[in-house]
Amino acid sequence: MDTRPIGVFDSGLGGLTVLRELARIMPEEDLVYFGDTGRLPYGNRSKDILVKYAQQDMTFLRTFDPKAIVVACGTVSTTALDVLQEENDIPVFGVVESAAQAAAHVTRNGRVGLVATRTSISSGAYERALEALYPGAAITARACPLLVPLVENGRFQPGDIVAETMVSEYLAPVKAAGVDTLILGCTHYPLMKPLMGAYMGPDVTLVDVGEQCARWVKKQLEWNGLRNERPGAGKHRYYVSDSTEDFSAQASIFLGEDVSGEVEQIDITAY
Ligand code: DGL
């Protein structure tokens, strides 16, 4: 039993899709979220900058004495996770491994699609993880840089002509490759599940990396005796590096609940 909080960080709002899953399956855990809203997006940054930002995000979260940290950001998970794991003496979880496990388990034909940010795609992290679990699996990967701003502007519902056009343009080559599994490798894409699912059709299974990661974190905490078994609902605290009003206004899109009054701004460059 360990009642310390779990730290979660992302470049901004998107990681709330991961926090939502963590809170759903482990409601009693205290969660501390940091969104680097002053420096987003991370999705097209170089490895050096990402490592530096992620190190600062980790240092900030470690001031809360967390028992584990979840790297909700797909881009940091694909690019800087090894560095963060090496530098920290607590468990640091990313989203790649558990998503690759789910994809390897689900695929029948070994053809897997991947959509994510530019930096995530160019890292090759999913290819490496999947090859280790399913040798010979073929990944068809597509960077989708325009989907993040679309989601942040609330344009992700089926019937939204702009969102549908973008999704079909990005996913056309993935669909043409005959994949039976599609990894949604970016924090924002779970909100586009209905739209992407409709485009890919009922025979393609969508892997939500946040959902898989949350299940993996829960199992790991259980195996290591780190779960909080105290009855009652855990506390959730939110920190950002830009305006709290903007974050609170948009957070409800990702979380489906109001967080205003629970968000604080910090200077991440001080860490
Ligand atoms: N959180 C990022 C990711 O999952 C997407 C947003 C960004 O580019 O910062 O890769």
Residues whose N, C-alpha, C, O or C-beta is under 5 A from the ligand:
A	BS01	DGL	D10 S11 G14 L40 P41 Y42 G43 A72 C73 G74 T75 T117 V148 G185 C186 T187
